[in-house]
Amino acid sequence: MDKIIETERLLLRPLRDSDGPEIATKINNYEISKNLARVPFPYTLADAEDFLDWAATLDDRSAFRVISIKQQPDELIGIISYDWSHDNQRAELGYWLLQKHWGKGLMTEAAHAMVELAFTHSGLEHLSSCFFNENPASGKVLAHAGFQVTGPCLHFSKARGHDVPVTTVELTKTQWLNKKAAV
């Protein structure tokens, strides 16, 4: 789906092959990568190209979006996605944002838009995610989107090179519809 999503302050557009250099530069920050499972540090252009190649092969039930601010539509400030897993028959929401934009509610805005996309356009019935326990702000983003805690877990962090305690969360389409109706 090539739809550009517009929120109050953001534009969420599909990935482009040409995004590699900007992704490599922007995510190459340990403060970001230490809270992500799949992202190594340092992060190279080859890593970005591998990511773009991998994302292009995923099921139609997956969606990846570059996050930009409306007033600066050509500047990538983060990425948000959900990717479908055939193994557990659900999609996992993941995201990162440039450090200078933390604490402004931008990721909460982007997460709401992606949950809407997942449940209204991708035909998903269930989303999962997790956040590193050392990053409670990410837990707040997920809670604002309606995700419910399902329990603790460990995830390997490529940037850290070891397992890290995380909290797993889930959201069903029914829960999301109920939350949306209550607003």
VMD Tcl script that draws the C-alpha trace (Angstrom):
set ca {
  {0.00 0.00 0.00}
  {1.55 3.28 -1.15}
  {-0.75 5.52 0.82}
  {0.72 8.65 2.46}
  {-0.83 9.14 5.88}
  {-1.36 12.66 7.14}
  {-1.84 13.42 10.84}
  {-2.13 16.75 12.61}
  {1.64 17.40 12.50}
  {3.12 14.53 10.50}
  {3.36 12.86 7.12}
  {3.94 9.10 7.04}
  {5.07 7.94 3.62}
  {6.22 4.57 2.29}
  {9.92 3.76 2.22}
  {11.90 4.53 -0.94}
  {15.07 2.87 -2.18}
  {16.69 6.30 -2.06}
  {16.12 6.53 1.75}
  {19.18 4.39 2.52}
  {21.77 7.14 3.09}
  {19.45 9.24 5.27}
  {18.36 6.22 7.32}
  {21.99 5.21 7.84}
  {22.95 8.69 9.02}
  {19.94 9.34 11.24}
  {19.66 6.00 13.07}
  {23.42 5.81 13.69}
  {22.94 7.05 17.26}
  {23.49 4.71 20.19}
  {20.76 6.43 22.24}
  {18.27 5.28 19.57}
  {19.70 1.89 18.63}
  {20.18 0.68 22.22}
  {16.37 0.58 22.55}
  {15.79 -1.42 19.36}
  {16.19 -5.17 18.96}
  {17.18 -5.43 15.29}
  {19.36 -2.34 14.85}
  {23.13 -2.67 15.17}
  {25.47 0.09 16.29}
  {27.29 1.52 14.52}
  {24.77 1.53 11.67}
  {26.12 1.67 8.13}
  {24.77 2.36 4.66}
  {25.00 -1.40 4.02}
  {22.74 -1.97 7.06}
  {20.21 0.54 5.67}
  {20.29 -1.09 2.23}
  {19.79 -4.54 3.80}
  {16.83 -3.15 5.79}
  {15.24 -1.65 2.66}
  {15.74 -4.91 0.73}
  {14.21 -6.92 3.61}
  {11.22 -4.56 4.00}
  {10.49 -4.79 0.27}
  {10.07 -8.58 0.49}
  {7.49 -8.62 3.29}
  {3.87 -9.67 3.09}
  {1.19 -7.12 2.09}
  {0.02 -7.23 5.71}
  {3.20 -5.33 6.61}
  {3.62 -1.55 6.33}
  {6.66 0.68 6.73}
  {6.47 4.47 6.86}
  {9.03 7.25 7.00}
  {8.00 9.90 9.53}
  {8.41 13.56 8.61}
  {7.02 16.80 9.97}
  {4.53 18.46 7.61}
  {6.54 21.70 7.47}
  {9.65 19.71 6.49}
  {8.25 16.87 4.37}
  {11.58 15.90 2.84}
  {13.34 15.34 6.17}
  {13.18 11.84 7.64}
  {12.85 12.07 11.43}
  {12.05 8.41 12.10}
  {10.43 5.22 10.88}
  {7.37 3.36 12.09}
  {6.20 -0.03 10.90}
  {4.32 -3.18 11.54}
  {5.59 -6.36 9.98}
  {3.58 -9.53 9.60}
  {5.01 -12.75 10.98}
  {3.86 -16.02 9.45}
  {5.29 -17.82 12.49}
  {2.97 -16.28 15.08}
  {0.24 -15.02 12.73}
  {0.39 -11.42 13.90}
  {2.16 -8.18 13.12}
  {4.62 -6.40 15.36}
  {4.67 -2.62 15.67}
  {8.10 -1.00 15.85}
  {9.46 2.52 15.57}
  {12.28 4.96 16.16}
  {12.49 8.74 16.21}
  {15.37 11.21 16.12}
  {16.41 12.12 19.65}
  {15.77 15.86 19.15}
  {12.06 15.06 18.62}
  {11.57 12.95 21.76}
  {9.01 14.09 24.32}
  {6.82 16.06 21.89}
  {4.08 13.47 21.35}
  {5.09 12.87 17.72}
  {5.57 9.11 18.10}
  {2.21 8.79 19.87}
  {0.62 10.57 16.89}
  {2.42 8.30 14.42}
  {1.52 5.16 16.40}
  {-2.18 6.03 16.39}
  {-2.06 6.47 12.61}
  {-0.28 3.15 12.07}
  {-2.68 1.25 14.32}
  {-5.54 2.74 12.30}
  {-3.85 1.63 9.07}
  {-3.24 -1.88 10.41}
  {-6.82 -2.45 11.49}
  {-8.70 -0.62 8.73}
  {-6.58 -1.20 5.63}
  {-4.34 -4.21 6.22}
  {-7.02 -6.52 7.58}
  {-5.10 -7.28 10.75}
  {-6.88 -8.49 13.86}
  {-3.94 -8.32 16.27}
  {-0.81 -6.24 16.84}
  {2.00 -6.89 19.27}
  {4.98 -4.85 20.35}
  {7.44 -4.53 23.18}
  {9.49 -1.84 24.80}
  {12.80 -1.98 26.58}
  {12.17 -1.55 30.31}
  {14.83 1.18 30.40}
  {12.67 3.15 27.93}
  {9.35 3.80 29.69}
  {8.54 6.62 27.24}
  {8.07 3.96 24.56}
  {5.72 2.12 26.91}
  {3.66 5.31 27.21}
  {3.43 5.60 23.41}
  {2.07 2.07 23.23}
  {-0.32 2.56 26.16}
  {-1.75 5.72 24.54}
  {-2.40 3.67 21.40}
  {-4.36 1.14 23.49}
  {-1.82 -1.66 23.88}
  {-2.15 -3.82 27.00}
  {0.78 -5.35 28.89}
  {1.01 -9.11 28.50}
  {4.19 -9.69 30.46}
  {7.96 -9.51 30.75}
  {10.41 -11.02 28.30}
  {14.00 -10.77 27.13}
  {14.99 -9.53 23.68}
  {18.42 -9.59 22.13}
  {19.66 -6.10 21.31}
  {22.06 -6.03 18.37}
  {23.40 -2.64 19.45}
  {24.12 -3.83 23.00}
  {25.14 -7.35 22.05}
  {23.11 -9.05 24.78}
  {19.59 -9.81 26.01}
  {17.69 -6.90 27.53}
  {14.54 -6.99 29.72}
  {11.46 -5.87 27.81}
  {7.74 -5.63 28.40}
  {5.51 -7.25 25.79}
  {2.21 -5.58 24.84}
  {-0.68 -6.50 22.55}
  {-3.69 -4.84 20.97}
  {-6.61 -6.50 19.21}
  {-8.81 -4.87 16.64}
  {-11.78 -5.26 19.03}
  {-9.90 -3.46 21.83}
  {-8.94 -0.70 19.42}
  {-12.51 -0.30 18.13}
  {-13.80 -0.13 21.73}
  {-11.19 2.49 22.65}
  {-12.01 4.50 19.54}
  {-15.75 4.38 20.27}
  {-15.19 5.60 23.84}
  {-13.43 8.76 22.68}
}
mol new
graphics top color blue
foreach p $ca { graphics top sphere $p radius 0.5 }
foreach p [lrange $ca 0 end-1] q [lrange $ca 1 end] { graphics top cylinder $p $q radius 0.2 }
display resetview
